[in-house]
Amino acid sequence: MKPMKNPDQTRRSLLKATSGALLASTLPSMALAQQQEKRSFEPRPGNWRLFEVTTKVNLQKAGGTSMVWVPLPSVNTDWQRSLSSAWSGNAKNVRVEADSKYGAKYVIAEFDGSAPPVLEVVSRVQTQSRATDWSKTSSVRETPASLRKWMQPTDLMPLDGIVKVTAKQITEGARTDVEKVQRIFDWIIVTTYREPKVRGCGTGDVKAMLETRNFGGKCGDINALFVALCRAAGVPARDAYGIRLVPSAFGYKELSGNPASLKGAQHCRAEVYLRKHGWVAMDPADVGKVMRLETGTWIKDPDHPVVAPVRKALFGGWEGNWMAYNFAHDLKLPGSSTGKLGFLMYPQAETNGEAYDPLDPDAFKYTISAREI
């Protein structure tokens, strides 16, 4: 395997190249542009926000028996309360089931083909923003048994081979779990990048990313790589699969959801478990999204005034305009004719055993909307 550059060296090279480009313009114009682009992004825990999230599925062209699976918010933590879910439609049978390992819940609806399948699922959740006070120690402690599954490999996140070697290279010399995670977070930002052409949220195949050195992807790829490297470095970590609900309070369009139509608003985040701080929020993928898409110009400098506040805040925090469905990997949906899902944050459907493409909501007719109560 070709040795990887030290992340600090990579970042210095990146910053040097960026600085050279900036010198081509005059200093006054550069200062003016930076002043105009300067942003704030400072999510802080506070009041709980209450949302009602509605998913509607309408399989108008289904010609036979059909099944629909809709993920439900099933996370209850100090940053989300999954309160209730209700459903309606013309299914002959509707039930809720949960994954035995991760507790991910989903509605299963069965249709007999006598009418075009219609299903509506309405969930209520409370969310709040997060920010870690690094000067304080958390009193909440997880047991080794409860952390075990957040240190295990999954089908798409192996922890041996190239993943383990890469994690060791990145964290060599780090003395604490915080230092390890900071090294990995920074390496992800300077090494990976947002690739808009990737479908959906990506696949999360971290071994393929490392072996091909194709580090372009979306949140399902980039945060999966972050989580896998943390686990391989000995730090418990997990992906949180969910959806953005409303606009960002800080004006970042790429960190916002349109509540009237949440088509394509699915987004996964990450958490790490730190000995002194408990579960801590992380989202390096959103830093890359801001760099690539926020201004219309691909920003290559992670210290750019548009990027810097996001990079700082998303190491230890995130904004509460987003809802998590679950932390699950490798799910086999009951009654499905397809194989395991790497993760579940999109509705799924089949007619006569043939699966619909959940990444094509124009062909697979479903909508998701939200309203804050």
N, C-alpha and C positions, 0 to 999 in steps of 0.2 A: 504493500500500500504506500502510495506517495505521501510523505510527511506533510501534515497540514501546517499552515502558518500559525504562529502564535496570534491569538485574537487581538492582542494589543498592537502587534506589528501590522496586522491587517488593517486595523482601524487607523493607525498613524499614516499608512500609505494612502488609505482612502481620503483622509482629511487633507493630506499634502496635495493630492491631485485636485481636490475640490478647491483648495486655497489658490492653486495656480490659475484655475479657471476664473476665480473671482477677481484676481488682480488685473484681468483684462479690462475691467470697467473701472471707473473712477471711484475713489473712496467715498465721496459724498453721496453718489447715487447708490452705492452699495448700502450705506448706512440708512438712507431713506427707504430703500426697499425692505430691509430687515425690520425697520420700525413699523412699516405698513403691514408686514406679515406677522409680527409678533402676536402670539396667542397665549391664552391661559388655559390650563386643563388641570383642575384640582378637585377631583371627586373626594367627598368626605362623608363618612357615615352620619346619618341624621334621621329625619323622619322616614318612616316606611311609606312607600308608594304602593297603591292598590291598582291592579290592572285586571281587566277582563279580556281574555284572548279567545277568539272564535276561529275555528277551522271548519270550512265547509267543503265537502267532497261531493261531486256530481258526475257520475260516470255515464254520461248521456248515450254513449255508443256501445255500452256493454251488452253483449248478446249471449247471456248464459249466467250461470252462478258466479258470484263475485265475493271477494273478501277485501276488507279495507282495515288497515291498521293505522291508528293515529297516535303519535306519542303524546303523553300527558306530562305536565310538570310534576316531578316526583322527588324533588330535592327540598329538604328542610334543614336549614343551617342558620348561622347568625346573619346571613345576608339574603336569604330567601325563605319564604313560607309558602308552600304549595297548599292552598286552602281547599278547593273543591273543583269537581268537574261534573258536567251534566251533558247529556246527548239526546238527540232526537233524529227522526228520519223514518225510512221505510224498510229497515233491515228486519229480517225474520228473527234474528238473534243478535244481541249486543251484550258484551261482557268486558270486564277489565281484568287483565292479567299483568303479572310482574315477572321480570327476569330474576331468577333465583340467586344469582351471584351479586348483581349490582343494585337490584331493587328498581330498575327502570320499569315504569308503568306505561301501558298503552291500551287504548280501546280496540277491541276486535269486533267488527261488524260483518255479519254474513247475510248475503242477499240471494234470493232464489231465482232471480231472472224474470219475475213476473212484471217488473217495472224498472225503469232506469234507477240504479242505486243512488240514494241521497242520504247523506249523513252530516250532521252538524254537531260539533263538540265545543262546549264553552267551558273554559277553565278560569279560575280566579287565583291570582298569586299576589304576594307582597314582595317587594324587592327594596334594597337600599344600596347606596354606594359603599365602597370599601376603600380604606387607606390604612396602611400599617404604621404604627408608631414604633419606629425601630429602637427608641430609647426605653421601651417597656417590655416586660416579659409576660407572656400570656399565662393565665392560670389554668387554661384548658389543656388537658393532656390526652392524647390517644394512646391506647395500649398497643404493644407490638403485634398482637393478633389482629387488631382492627386495621393496622397499617399494612399488613402482609400483602393484600391484594393490590395495593398501590405500589408495590415493588416487583410485581410479576410481569413477565412478557405477555404480549398478546399476539394474535396472528400477524398483525401488521407492524408491531413494535417489538421485535426481538431485542434482547439485552446483551447478547453475546457477540462474538465476531467483530465486525467493523463498528458496530454501535458502541461496544465496550471500549475498543481501542480509541475511538474518537473522543468519548467522554473522558478517558484517562488523559489524553493529550490536552484537552481543553482545561481540565481542572488540576493539572499537575502543579503541586506547590500550594494549592488552596488548603487552608487550615481548618475552616469551619464550613458547615453546610450553607451558610449565607454566602460565603465567598465562592463556593462551587456553583451555586445557582446564579450568582452575578456573572461569573465567567461564561456560563452556558447562555444566559440571556443576551449578553453582549455579543457572543459569537454568532448566535442566531441572527441578530440584527445586521451584522456586517457581512454575513455569509449568505443568508437566504434573501429572497425578494418576492414580492407579490407578483404573481403572473395572472393577469386578468383573463387569459384564454383558457385557463383550467376550468373544467366544468364543476358547478356546484361549489362545495367547500374543499374539493380534492378528495384523495383516497386515504391519505395517512400512511403510505407505504414508506417507512423511514429507511429501511435497508436499501431499497431501490434508489432513494434520494442520495444516500451516501456513496453507494457503489457507482452510480452514473455521474455523480457530482453535478446533477441537475437540481439546483436548489431553488428553482422557481416553483411556486405553489400558492395555495390559499390557506386559510386558517386550519383546515383539517389536516394539512400536510405540515405546516410550519410549527403549530403548537404541538402536534404529535411528535415531531422531531425533538422539540424542547422537552417534552415529558419523558420520552424514551432516554434521552441523554441524562436527565436528572436521575431517573431510576437506575441507569447503568452506573452512575457515579455514587450511588448509595443514598439518594435523597428521595423519599416517597413523593410521588407526583401523580396528577390525574388530569384528564381532559374533562371539561364541562361542556356538554353539547346543548345549545339553545338557540335563541332568536332575539334580534334587536326589536324593541317594541315602539319606541318613540324617538324623536330627535334628541341629540346631545344638547345638554344645557350650556355647553361651551362653544357651540357654533361649528363643530367639526362635522361636515356633511358625511364623510366616510365612516363616522362612528355613530351614525343615526339610523333610525328606522322610520318608515312612513306608516303610521298606524292604520291608515285607510287601506293600504295594500302592502303586506309584508312579503311579497314575492321576492325571493332571493335574499331575505334578511337573516337567514340562518347563519349562526356564527358560533364557533366553539372557542372557549377560553381555557385557561389552565390554572391549576393550583399546585403549590408545593407545601410539604409539611416540614417546618423548621422547628428544631428542638426548643428554642426559646420563644417562638412566636406562634406556634400552632399552624393551622392552614392559612396560607397567604396567597393572595390573588396575583396572577401573572398573565400577561398577554403580549408576548413579543410579536405575534402575527399582526396585531393591529398597529404596531409601530411601523411595520413594513407597509401596511396598507396606506397609512398616512403619507409615508415617503413616496409611494408610487402614484397615488391618485388624488390626494387632497387638493393640490394646487393646479393640477393639469400639467405640471412639469415634474418629471421624475427627480425627486430630491435625493441626492446620493450622500448627503452629509447628515449623520444622525444628531449633530449639534445645531442644525438649522433651527431658527426660531419657531418655525411651525412644528417641527418634530420634537424638539428638546423637552417641552413640557409633557408631551404624551409619553415619551420614552421614560421620563422620570416617574410619572404617576402610575404607569402600567407595570412597573416593578414594585409590586406590593399593593396595588389597588386597581379598581375599575369603576366605571360609572353604572349606577343602578337603573339604566334605561334598557336593560336586557334581562331576559328570563332564561333559566336553565331548565332543560327537560331531564337530563340524567348524566351519569358519569360512565355509561356502559360501553363495553366493547364486545365484539364477537357474538352478536345476538342471533338466535334462531327463532323467528316468529312462529308461534303455534299455527299450524294449518297452512303455512307457506310452502310452495313448491320450490322456492329458490333456496340457495345456501345461506350461510351466516352473513349478517351485515356487520361491517367493520364498526359502525356506530349508527345511532338512530336519532335523527332530528328532522327528518322529512316524512310526511305521510307515505304509506306504501299501499299498493292495491294490486289485485290479480283478478282476471276473469277467465274462467275455464282453465285455471292453472297457469295462465300466461301473465307475466308481470308487466305492469305499466312502468314507464320511466319517471321516477319521482323528480328528476331534474328538468323535466319538461312539463310544467304546469299548464301549458297551452293544450297539450295533447292529453295529459292527465289532469282533468279539470278539478282543481282545488284552489281555494283562497284562504289566506290567513289575515286576520285584522285584529287590532287591539284598541282598547279605549281605557284611559285612566279615569278611575272613579274617585 
